[in-house]
Amino acid sequence: MDGGPLKQQTDIARAATLIADPSRAKILKCLADGRPLPASALAGEAGISAATTSVHLAKLVEGEFVTVTRQGRNRYFRLAGPDISAALEALALIAPPLPITSLKQSNRNSALHRARTCYDHLAGQLGTDLMAALLERGILAGHDGIHRAEDAVRDRPASYGHDIRYELTDTGRAHLADLGIDTNHLPPRRPSIRYCVDWSEHRHHLAGGLGAALAARLFELDWVRWGTVPRAVHLTQAGATGLEQAFGLAPAD
């Protein structure tokens, strides 16, 4: 048999072990919006001590789930890339819900369902509603944005996020250019258009370079702002007006 590059199996068990610890899962979820955070903030969100957080972060860095950078005497941690966030989003689709035992947890849960980021693009009800509006306006084409398990299985050769192909139309390029998004210069080293199956809505939201560029532009316009809950995003009044004018999207209260 002719020799060639050895095709290795992936170590799913090792990756799953890193996510399986409840404290590490909380840390990863806190980092899922792509922003760097210090260990102290992650410790507070995970409800564990600084020493325990340091041990968990060392394992996540070693496993290449998280990267670390120094700014002066401080260290900041962030997800290693959008594939980690996409994997967490996919796991959330099959994971049982966590029990809600307080009003604070209920409010946080509601905020994440309404609007959040999935690494560097929009998710939750706002993200999936925006995806639906892009399809209805003919900015994107290729699917209706509704998650059906049989669709993902049918075109098995493609990977998650690619098995259903969305395309940016010529109309869409012009429309997004009017919004200030140059679709010829999207974030590099990643697919221009991908989707994630939104775990809270069971619909598609826009990922990839276009999803990142669109989310960044909405932040620049002050149509969306970061909330106090990690990953949560708030729609501003200007954003509600702007999204309706630009995409015919009337977000729910």
Secondary structure, 3 states (H helix, E strand, C coil): CCCCCCCCCCCHHHHHHHHHCHHHHHHHHHCCCCCCEEHHHHHHHHCCCHHHHHHHHHHHHHCCCEEEEEECCEEEEEECCHHHHHHHHHHHHHCCCCCCCCHHHHHHHHHHHHCEEECCEEEHHHHHHHHHHHHHCCCEECCCCECCHHHHHHCCCCCCCCCCCCEECHHHHHHHHHCCCCCCCCCCCCCCCEEEECCCCCEEEEEHHHHHHHHHHHHHCCCEEECCCCCEEEECHHHHHHHHHHHCCCCCC
